[in-house]
Amino acid sequence: MNARDFKTVEISRRDNLFIRFLYNTAPGRVALRLFTSVPVSKLFGLFMSSRASTLLIRGFIRRNRVDMSEYVSKKYVSFNDFFTRKAKEDRRAFSKVLSDLPAPCDGKLTAYNIAANGTFQIKGSAYTINSLLQDKALADEFVGGVCLIFRLTPDDYHRYAFIDDGEVISRKRIKGVLHTVRPIACARYKVYAQNTREYTVMNTKRFGKVVQMEVGALFVGRVSNHPLRDAFMRGDEKGMFEFGGSTIVMFFRKDAVTIDDTIYENTLKNRETVVKMGYKIGEKSLRVRRWFK
């Protein structure tokens, strides 16, 4: 499936009363300092991993209209066990055309060009690639390239995968706070540069050097990447997010990939493109430098 066939959603600012209280009122912003802290998210995570939390599953499925026919059937022992449920093999199949650029996860996708000075705009906030990576030498390699942001919401599949065959160069974890990744927070804070995040630098066979970053969010905190290995294959599972919505950010070098024009057009119109893991969102550029043996 191509991006042209996907649905789009408006980047909405409608949120529940609790989120609006936290981000739009003075008392809420005082409380926000507590709720966005990692220790509070860890405590919340402990409950979500308890047997008592299974009582929340049925209501969650109903409210978020989760299609359970897409997932492997099992008896869940906690809410997090349910939240990290595994999809049936045929429901997240990767494109068989190896030059296609696949989505690493489900999510609501926006695309941004990284300017010559290393900046790009996300929902009205200016970011530098160095502020996200906290590694200037690495950031400089992606100037002029592309930034893709996959915003996962509670109804999405919360496992994510590698987009190509390749080798891991390094992995880095950056401590921070845990804002929600909803637009209401992105409008006020530089969420992606402030939140706890972890990224992997990798050489890929078809798309060159790539950075894949997992960003924790409010009441998530736990980005569960599988143990580091030297090599991986296209479609191999990389890890999962525990409860909440979160985000994956990807960086590609200049001229490495061509992103579907529809995704750029939707981004400019303040719309997100709804994607599923494995579907085509672009393709390998003919100008990408080959490094793989």
Beta strands, then each sheet from edge to edge (+ up, - down):
strand 1: 8-10
strand 2: 100-102
strand 3: 107-113
strand 4: 119-122
strand 5: 125-128
strand 6: 146-151
strand 7: 159-161
strand 8: 166-174
strand 9: 197-204
strand 10: 208-215
strand 11: 223-225
strand 12: 231-232
strand 13: 237-241
strand 14: 247-252
strand 15: 257-259
strand 16: 271-275
strand 17: 280-284
sheet 1: 1+ 16- 3+ 6- 14+ 10- 9+ 8- 12+
sheet 2: 2+ 17- 15+
sheet 3: 4+ 5-
sheet 4: 7+ 13- 11+
end
